[in-house]
Amino acid sequence: MRYIAVNDGVDSYVENSNDMTPFKAVMNDMYAKDISKKVRTAKTTQKLKGEFIGSIAPYGYKKSAENKHKLEVDEETACIVRRIFKMAIDNMPMAAIAQQLSVEKIPTP
């Protein structure tokens, strides 16, 4: 098997084409781990500050127009969510709740 890395001047068929390849591989691995750690730390900080970090808002909410890390109640679907919770509090089984919403042709989230 032949390995060619044009940017690094590496060709496994050419002897000693680049003696730095093993060191570059280690440095690239360390860089990837460092970036991963920084991203995880940034996400954890956002969560601790109470910021929303998801890509899609949960059903009944929408992302704020001013700040994508804040959620606002979506008044169009909030009444459905409140109704679902009311049915659950009244001990209605989940399957019955889903069936009732289907009968009323309420779209799934």
N, C-alpha and C positions, 0 to 999 in steps of 0.2 A: 504494500500500500504506500502511496506517495502523498506527502503532505507539502503543500505550497502555501505560503503566506506572503503575498506580494508586498504588502505594506512593511513587513518586518524583514524582507529579504531572506526568507527561509525557503529552502527546497531540500527535502529529505534525500533526494538523489545526488545532491552535490555535497561532498564531504566538507564539513566545517563551514557550511554556508552562513550560519549564524550561531555562535557559541553562547549567545545570550538568551536563546529561546527558553531554556528551563527557568531562568531567573525571571523573564518576562511573564511566564505562565504563573509563577508564584505571586508576582506583584499584581497581576490582573485578578487573581483569586482573592488576594487581600483587599483590593480595591472594591470588588463586588461585595464582599462581606461587610466592609465599612459602610458602603452606601446603603445596604440592606438594614444595617443597625440604625443608621441615621433616619431612614424612612420610618422604621418601626417606632423610634423614639418620638418623631414628629407626630405620628398618628396617635400614640399614647397621650401625648401632651394635649392634642386636640380633644380627645375623649375626656380627659380629666377636666378640661375647661367647659365641658358640656356641649361641645360643637358636634354637629351632625357630620359624619364622615362618609356616609354611604353615597351611592350614585343615584339611587331612586328612593324617593320619599315613601314611607309606609302608607298604606291605604288610609284615607281620612286626613292626610297631611299633604302639603306641597312645600317645595323649597321657597324660601324668601327671595323676592326679586332683588333686594339690596344685598343680601349676604347668603351665599350658597351653603353656608355651614349652620344656618338656622332654619327651623321648620315652622310653618304656619298651618293653622287648621284650614283644611279645604272644605268650605261650607257646603259645597255640592255633595260631597260624600260623607261628611261628618254625621249627618242625620241617620244614614244607614249604619254607620259604626255604632252610634249610640243605641240604635234599635237592636243590633246584634248583641251588644252587651246586656241590654234589658232582657232579651229573650234568654240569654245565658244565666242571668241572675234569677230568672223565673224557673230555672232548672229544665229548660227545654234542651233536649239532646242536640249535639252538634249536627248530626245527620238531619234532624228535623229542621233546624235553622237553615241549613244549606238547601233543603228541599223547598222550604217556604220562599226563600229568596229566588230560587229557580222558577217557581210557579209564578212569581210576580215579575219575572224577566229582568231582575236586577243584575246587571253585568258583573262578572267576577273581576276582582282587581288585577 
